Amino acid sequence: PRVAVIVVAAGSGTRLGVGAPKAFVGIDGGSILRHALDGVFRAPAAQVVVVAPADRVGDALTQAHDAAGDRRDLVTVVAGGETRQASVAAGLAAVWGDVELVLVHDAARALTPPDVFARVVAALDGGADAALPVMPVVDTLKRVDGDRVVEAVDRATLTAAQTPQGFRRTVLAQAYAAATGEFTDDAALVQAAGRAVTTVPGDALAFKITTAADLDRARSLLAPRVI
Ligand code: C5P
């Protein structure tokens, strides 16, 4: 396939406080990882590289095969690293064949609609080197120094970054090869390598499951509705 999706699922999930790697926590009958993979496989055929904690590679492969159905040949699972960036690098090393576009997606954004993937791919097909789904910032923001407010920040010039973040494969590979230091997302890493990043609209459903309250929200969104 022309597109690869790297699903990073190797985080510990400390902030969720459930004592298991976050991606393997159940939302309903399915785990966070399984829901993320269902979303990935709803999009047109892509190579899928799952990055899992080293001791969960087998479990991740089972879940990925279940989600892939008759597309299981497209699935690879590799072990992640200490940081998200190391996990993405491990995933990138496992991309094979003549893939042109690489999307990097947080498993923790388990409910991301397929439309977001489509918008990212469309921006890359339109010529962008890098495409980032973003959401408007709703809170009023302040720059602080300790507990003192320094200034108000104009939120009109700010956005919140989501995933999947998409890149030309060569651009992402070169940026990773050149990276010094840690970046919180791949768009920042690619921007540090001097590449322009284009935004596309994100989706509220692409929120990242980080805290117990986020998990509750995901559970209620998936719960059958009683009218
Ligand atoms: O911790 P946080 O929620 O910001 O992590 C974002 C995504 O990166 C999660 O899906 C997590 O599993 C993944 N991750 C990873 N390897 C790490 C840290 C985070 O794959 N070492």
Residues whose N, C-alpha, C, O or C-beta is under 5 A from the ligand:
A	BS01	C5P	V8 A9 A10 G11 V51 G80 G81 E82 T83 R84 S87 D106 A107 A108 I209
